[in-house]
Amino acid sequence: MSIRTEKVASLLQHELGAILEKELPRSGALVTIVDVKVTADLGIARIYVSIIGSAEQQADIMAWLHDETKNIRKSLSTVIRHHFRRIPEIEFYEDRLYEKANRIEQLLREVRKTPEGHE
């Protein structure tokens, strides 16, 4: 990424975080924007979110994000329009790295408990 796209991604991450904090329905799940990738032409911003909660909460939040993408982009445009000629299209993706890391940690704990030479 260029310095320009990194700055745009950082600004989008910050502003989208504030928007989601206000607009996201309360579900008890923890939702965090973990990364934003912006195309070189600044036309598309891919937003990666981590959702810590039940499978149902994760599905509900992702469905809400996809359903509300236009409204979220509109809210975003009112906040950052002075920075851009046009606001990038936004796409939401679920980042499951936290879940994968927890699963690896769990497997490692189980391996450490197993006596050497036994499976």
TAZITA-V400510 format. One record per run of one state. SS is the DSSP state (~ for helix, > for strand, _ for the rest). FROM is the first residue (numbers start at 1). TO is the last residue. If there is no record, write none. Layout:
BEGIN
SS:FROM:TO, SS:FROM:TO
END
This chain:
BEGIN
_:1:2, ~:3:23, _:24:29, >:30:38, _:39:43, >:44:52, _:53:54, ~:55:67, _:68:68, ~:69:80, _:81:88, >:89:94, _:95:96, ~:97:113, _:114:119
END
